[in-house]
Amino acid sequence: MDIFDQAQELERLDRESALCRARAALYREGPEWINGEPCCRECGDPIPPKRLEALPGVGLCRSCQEERERELQ
């Protein structure tokens, strides 16, 4: 692998890392409020009060969060 290949690989890794950070930031905004109830920004299902208590400001339900984490791996 020459220096140009290495530079290209570093650029690809940097771009991939930036995309992961951007995707993660989208769901730090908190829940979507539907009819006064905190709901998942992905599927729209209500987020249980215990989850909101444990993770204040969470924007995804547990199943959507787990799916997102699997996608990022």
C-alpha positions in Angstrom: 0.0 0.0 0.0 1.5 3.3 -1.0 1.1 6.7 0.6 -1.8 7.6 -1.7 -3.7 4.5 -0.7 -3.1 5.2 2.9 -4.3 8.7 2.6 -7.4 7.5 0.8 -8.1 5.0 3.5 -7.7 7.6 6.2 -10.1 9.9 4.4 -12.7 7.1 4.1 -12.4 6.3 7.8 -12.7 9.9 8.8 -15.8 10.3 6.6 -17.4 7.2 8.0 -16.7 8.4 11.6 -18.2 11.8 10.8 -21.4 10.2 9.4 -21.7 8.0 12.5 -21.4 11.1 14.8 -24.0 12.9 12.7 -26.4 10.0 12.9 -26.0 9.7 16.6 -26.5 13.4 17.1 -29.9 13.3 15.4 -31.4 11.3 18.2 -30.0 13.4 21.1 -32.7 16.0 20.5 -35.1 14.3 22.8 -38.4 12.6 22.2 -41.0 13.8 19.7 -44.1 15.0 21.5 -47.4 13.6 20.2 -50.6 14.6 21.9 -48.5 15.6 25.0 -46.8 12.2 25.2 -43.1 11.6 24.6 -42.7 9.3 21.6 -39.8 7.7 19.7 -38.5 9.9 16.8 -38.0 6.7 14.7 -41.2 4.6 15.1 -43.6 7.0 16.9 -44.3 4.6 19.8 -44.5 6.1 23.3 -41.3 6.1 25.3 -41.8 4.5 28.7 -41.5 6.9 31.7 -38.8 4.6 33.3 -36.6 5.0 30.1 -37.0 8.7 30.2 -36.2 8.8 33.9 -33.0 6.7 33.3 -31.9 8.5 30.2 -33.3 12.1 30.3 -33.7 13.5 26.8 -33.6 10.2 25.0 -35.3 10.4 21.6 -35.6 6.7 20.7 -37.4 3.8 22.2 -35.3 0.8 23.3 -35.9 -1.3 20.2 -35.1 1.5 17.8 -32.0 2.4 19.8 -30.8 -1.2 19.7 -31.4 -1.4 16.0 -29.5 1.9 15.4 -26.6 0.6 17.4 -26.5 -2.6 15.4 -26.4 -0.5 12.2 -23.5 1.5 13.4 -21.4 -1.6 14.2 
